[in-house]
Amino acid sequence: MKKILVIGAGRSATVLIQYFLDNAIANDWHITVGDISEQLAAEKVHGHERGRAIAFDVFNESQRREEVGNADIIVSMLPASMHFEVAKDCVEFGKHLTTASYISKEMRSLDEEAKSKDLILLNETGLDPGIDHLSAMKLLDEIRGDGGKVEHFESFTGGLVAPESDDNPWHYKFTWNPRNVVLASQGGAVKFIHNGKYKYIPYQRVFRRTEYITVEGHGEFEGYANRDSLSYREVYGLQDVKTLYRGTLRKPGFSRSWNAFVQLGMTDDSYVMEGSETMTHRDFVNAFLPFSLTDSVELKVRATLLLEQDDRLMEKLKWLGLFENTVIGLKNATPAQILQHILEKKWAMKPDDKDMIVMWHKIGFVKNGQKYVTESSMVVKGDDQHHTAMAKTVGLPLAIATRMILNGMVKETGVTLPISKDIYAPVLDELEKNGISFNEKTYEVEEFTT
């Protein structure tokens, strides 16, 4: 019997754990699910004969090492910063590891030792990163295999609210980690290549440099740039590409409205605001505005953001309750933490709401002297608050890849990504059987445009 240890039973792990349980008897697996909340782990296992739920503290070294040592493969659904200690144990005890997170420098440092033990530490096998790698590499390999030379590559992904659950003026709700949304694109200038030129966007301009994208059958979206597109040149074999741009999708108008928070300074996470526990929403906004004996907070917001009298952005800010005298109640909080706290009251998913994942690739290539563009899009809707689109698209590819490793179908070793055909082809095939598929179209163009 093969033993799978899943660490972390949060929302993104729901479908992954269900996949393992559904396939446990046929594959002779036993699944242990560990979470800081034993109750949450038990809810995900729901009494399955091949499952075990435990309270698990990743910082409890003796427990962590014991559980890792008893498993054949470990699936870490922890935050990215917590993977490394688990990964070190995996290498020491000779266990494979899979995660949905970006490869960190610390994780990369284990590559040589993992290879020496014929272990695979497979990362970036969720949604984004994950399905974006799988689908992009499939297209790139097909284009290059057919004699095409890739000159243009764009890729965007968004976690959104489904149209039938879109009932607020921001056309957005938190469908994944709210903190990541609030801190998006921080940590240095955004970098990408456009028509052979390096481009840089400082953080304060990111949400005003957007691109409009039409996804066939689903309408228009807007995309803003992710922090570093250039790191994917080598990963995708695009060292000579003239345009390389990766970004995040939102509904049109979101980025301009979000930019108000950036310009006011509300997304800053680098300092604590004194007296935050007794501060009101209105006090919070006013803290970033000039002093005035006569002007209201609303007037000062208009003046600071240079808003016209009929600008609809003020309606969106009022809808969030930013000008109300509601006490925040967070002690020693940063601006970003306070903003997140306020937004979570309004952007929380309702019990009957459904989320939606949208992914879109655009690849420009030259073949026999003619320029072509291939567009590929994926749209997935959630079923309910447990089987969300996010849980499906993060959990399923990771679960499928884990099964393939257990069954000896993956020959790669070391710290790696799902970019080889022996991984991406079967994973994409099984995803399609589970309703996660791409629509593709290729057409001739005169020039590549962004």
N, C-alpha and C positions, 0 to 999 in steps of 0.2 A: 504494500500500500504506500502510495506517495503522499507526503504530508505538505500541505500549503499553509503558510503563516501569513495572514493578512494583518498588517498593522495600521489601524485607523479605520473607523467605521462611520465616517461622516457621510454627507449627502452624496458626494461623488463616488463613494464606494458601494452604493446600494446595488446597482446593476452588476457590477463586478462580482460581488459576493454571491448574488443570485445565480450568475453564470456558473460559478464554481460548484455551488450546491446542486444545480440542475444536472451537472455533468459528473458529479462525484461518484455515483455508483457505476456508471458505464466505464469510467476511467480508473476506478479503484483509488479514489482520493479521499483524504481526510482534511478538513479545513478548520483551522483555528483562527478565530477573529478576535484580535485584541484591541481594546480601546481604553482610554482613561476612564470612560464610563462603561462599566460592565453591562448596565441596562441597555445602552445603545447597541453594544455588540450582540447582546442576546436578541434584541429586536431584529437585527439583520440575519441572524442564524435561524431564528424562529423554530427552534426545537428539531432541526433536521438531524436525522440519524448519523450523518457523516460530518456534523458540525460541532464545534465547541466554542463557547464565548467566554472570554476571560477579561478581567480588569488588567490593563497593561500600561505600565509607565515606561516610556522609552528611556527615561533617565535613571531607571532602576537597573543598574548594570548587571547584577546577578540574574535578575529575571530575564532581561533582554538576551543575555548570552545563553541562558538555558533554553529559551524558546527558539532562538535562531539555531542553536545546535541540534535541536530535535526535529527541525523541518528539512525538507528537501529543496524548497524554494521559498523565498520571502517576497511578498508584494508590499511595498511601503506606500501607503496613502497618506503619509504624514506631510506636514509642510516641508518644503524643499530644504530648509535649514537644518532639519532633524535627520535627514537621510544618512549623513556621513558615518555616524557612530554605528548605525545598523549595517552599513556597507562594510565597515572595517571588520565587524563580527562575521559577516558573510564570507569575506575573503579568508579570515583566520580559520573558520570551520569548514571551508570548502562548499559553500552554498551559493546557488544562483540568486540574483536579485532583479526585480523589475520595479520601475517607478514611472510616474507620468510627468515628472519634473525635469526642468532644464538641467543639463550636466553642469555641476559646479566645478571649480578648480580643485576642490578637495576630492570630489568624486573622481575626477580625471587622474589624480595622483595614484589611484589604485589600479590603473590600467595594466601596468607591466606585471604586477603580482597576480592579478586576476588571470591574465593570459597564461602565466606560468603554471597555474592550477587548473587550466581549461574551464574557467568559470566565465559566465556572461553576466555583466551588470548592465542590463538594458534599461535605458532612460528615455524620456521624451516620447512615450508611447501611450499618450492619452488623446486629448483633443488638439490643443494648440499650446504646447507642442505635442505632435503625435499624428493625428489623421492628416494634418497639413503636410508632414513629411511623407507619409505613405502615398498620398494622392499626387503630390508634386513629383516625387521620384518616378512614379509610374509614367506620368506624362513626359517628363524629361527623358527618361530612358527610351520611350517609344519614339519621340521626335528625333533624338540623336541616332537611334537604331535605324531610322528610315532616311538618314542622310541629311537631316535638318541641323542648322547651326543656331543655337539659342542666343538671342541678343537682348531679350526683354523679359523680365520676370516680376510679376506682382502677385502678392498673396495677402488676403484679408480674412479675418475671422471675427465673429461677434457673438457674444452670449446676450440674447435679447428676450423680450417678452413677446409671446405669440400675439398676432393681431387680435384674436378674439378676447384676449386678456389685457389689451392695451387701452387703459381707461384713465390715463392722466396726461396733463399737458406736456410732460417731458418725454412721453412715449418710451419710458424706461423704468425697469424695476431691477432690484438686485437678484440676479439668478445664480450668482456665485459669490466668492469672498468679497464683501463690501470694501474691506481695507485695500485690496488690490485695485479696485476701481478708483478709489479716492487718490491713491498714490501713483496712478498710471502715468507713464512716460517721465517720471522723475529720475534723477540720478545721472545727469549729464545730458549733453546735446544729442538729439536724434540724428542718426547718420544713415545715409543711403546714397545710391548712385542714380543719376538721371542723365540719359544721353551722354554717357561717358564722363560726366563731371561729378565730383564728390559734392554732396549737399549736406548742410548741417542746419538743424532747426533748434534754437534754444527753447527750453521748456515753456517759457512764457508766450511762445508763438505756435506751439504744437497744435493747439485746438482752433487756430485760425488758418491753418494750412491743410485743408481737407480736400478729398477727392470724391466726386459723386460716382456711384457704381450702380448699374442696373442689373439685377438678378432676374432672369427670365421667369415670369410667373409669380414673382414676389415683389416687384416694384423697385423703388429707389432706396439706396442706403448711402451713408457718407462714411468715409474712412479717414482716420488720422494715423500718422506714422508711428510704428513701434520704435523703441529706443535705439536698437542697433540691428539694421538689416544686413550690414556688411559681414557679420559673422557667418552667414549662410553661403557665402561665395564658395568656400572650400567644401563645405558639407554637401552642397548640391552640384559641385563640379562646374561652377559658373564664374571661374576666375576671369574670363574675358567678356562677361556680359556687360552691356552698355547701360542697362537700367535694372536695378534691383531694389525693390521696395516692398516691405512687409508692414501691415497695419491692422488696426482694429475697426470693426464696423459698428455703427450706431444708426439710428433713424435720423433723417435729415433735420437739422436744427439743433440737435443735442450738443454738438461740439461748441457752437457759438455760445450757447447758454452756459455750458460748463466752464467756458473760458472766463466768465464773470468771477467764479470762485478762485481761479488761478490768479487773475489780475488783482483781486482784493487781498490775496494772501491766505485764504482759508484752507488751502491744501498743504500748507507747510507742516511738516512733522518733526521739525528740528528743535523746537523749544516748547516750554510749558507756559500756558497762560495763567497768570496769578488769579486766584479767586474763581477759578472756573466752575467750582461746585455751586456757587450762589449766582453765577452769571445767568442771565436770560438769553433766549435766542436773539432778542433785539440788542441786548448789550454786546453779544458776540459780534454781530454785524457792525455795530457802532465802533467797536474797538479798532477796526481797520480804516475808519473814516476820519476826515479832518474835524477838528473841534469847531463847533458853531453854537452860539447862544440862541440862535433863531431858527436855523434850518432843521427840519425833521430828518430822521434816519433815511427815510425814503428819498427825500430831496437830495441828500448827500450821496446816496447810492447812484441816483441818476447822473449827478454831476461828475462823480468819480469815474463812472463807466461811459460817460458821454452818450447817454441814452436820450433819444427823442421822447417827447411827451407820450406818443402813441406806441412806443416800443413794447411788444408783447412779453419781453423778458421779465418785466416787473410783475406781470401776472404769474409767471412761473415761480418767481422768488416768493411772492405772497402765498401761493398755493403750498409751498414747502413749509410755511409757518415761520419764516426767517424773521419777520417783524413782530412776532408775538412775544408776550411777556411770560413765556413758559420757562421755568427754571431748568437749566441743563443738568445739574446734579452730578457731573463728573469731576472728581478731584484730580488736580495736577494733570490736566489734559492738554494735549497739543491742539493747535487749530484743526489739523486733519482729523483727529479723534473726535473733536466736537462736531465737525461737519458730518462725519460718518454717523454719529449718534442722531443728529437731526434728520438726516436723509433716510435712515433706517425706519423711522416712524412712518414715512410716506411712501417709500419705495419697496416696502416688504411685499412679497408675493402673498396673495390671498389663498385660502385653502383650495379653491377651485381654479386658480390661475394655472396657465401652462407657459412654459418657457420655450424658446426657439434658438437653435444654433444655425448660423449662416456662415458658410465658408465659400470663398471665391478666389480662383486663380486665373491669371491672364498671362499667357506665355507667347511672346513674339519670336518667330524664327524665320530663317531664310533657307529655302530649298530650291535648287536649280535656278537661282537668280530671282525668285519670286518671294515676296514677304507674305507671311501668314500669321494669324493669331488664333490660338486655341484658348477658349474660355471654358472653365469647369466650375460648377457650383454644386454645393450640397446644402440642403435645408432639412433640418430635423426638428420635429416638435415633440415636446414631452407629453406623456400620458396623464400624469398627475404629479403631486408634490413629492412622491417617492421615486417614481420612474420618470425623472425629468430628462429633457434632452441633454442637459449637461452630464447627468449621471450616465446616460447611455453612451455618449460620445467620448467621455473620459474613461469609463470603466470597461466597455466592451473590447476596444483594441488591446488594452493592457491584459485583460483576461485571456483573450485569444492567443496573444504572444506568449503568455505564461504557460498555457496548455501546450503550445508548440515546443517550448523549451523542455518541459517535462517529458514530452514524447520524443525527444531527440531530433526534432525537425530543424533546429537552428544550430548551425555549425560554427558561427562566429563566437569569439571569446573576447574577454576584456570589457572595458567601459565603452559602450557603443550606442548607436541610434538605430531605429528601424528603417534604414535607407537602402538595404540590399533587397534584391528581388525575392530571395528565398524567404524573407520576412514580409515585405509589403504585399506581395501578390496573394498569398493565402489569407492574410488578415483582411485585405480589401474584399476578397471573395466572400468571406464569412460575414463581414459587416453588411454586404449587400443582401445576404440572405436574412439579415436581421433588420432590413429596412433602411440602412444607411448607405446611400449610393450617390453618385455624381452624375449630373447632366453635362455633357460635353458638346461643343460645337467648334468647328474650325472654318475660317474664312480668309479670303485674300484681303490685303490692305496695301495702301500706297506707302504709308509711313506708320511707325509705331508711336502711339500717343499715350500719355498718362493723364 
